Amino acid sequence: MPTDPTDDIEARRRLERARAIHWNRTRRMSLLLLAVWLATGFGTVFFARELARFEVFGWPLSFYMAAQGAALVSLTIIAIYAWRMRRLDRQYHDNHDDHDRMASPP
């Protein structure tokens, strides 16, 4: 039984929409995490004198961020990225599989 060409076009449009949504979410999350990384990496050096007024475990905040905090923030960013990308990829694949099942004949 031949398939309707309009079904193929509609399936392709749904797939392109799903890809665009996935890419937009991925790009937005990456930019946000890069901004956090830049703020902790560059911001602590640029504002070191101002941050020295605050203390963490008896050490000036600027020293703590340079010695420990920036590394912890980087590890946290990596963990958040991996967790969130896994969720976004699952959502994309679930939507893609749903569209494939609806487009395929019974």
ZILINFEN-V370979 format. One record per pair of residues at least 4 apart in sequence whose C-alpha atoms are under 6 Angstrom apart, sorted by the first residue. I is the first residue (numbers start at 1). J is the second residue. Records with the same first field share a line. If there is no record, write none. Layout:
# ZILINFEN-V370979
I->J / J
This chain:
# ZILINFEN-V370979
23->27
37->41
38->42
39->43
40->44
43->47
44->48 / 62
48->62
51->61 / 62
52->60 / 61 / 62
54->60 / 61
55->59 / 60 / 61
56->61
61->65
63->67
64->68 / 69
65->69 / 70
66->70
80->84
81->85
85->89
90->94
93->97
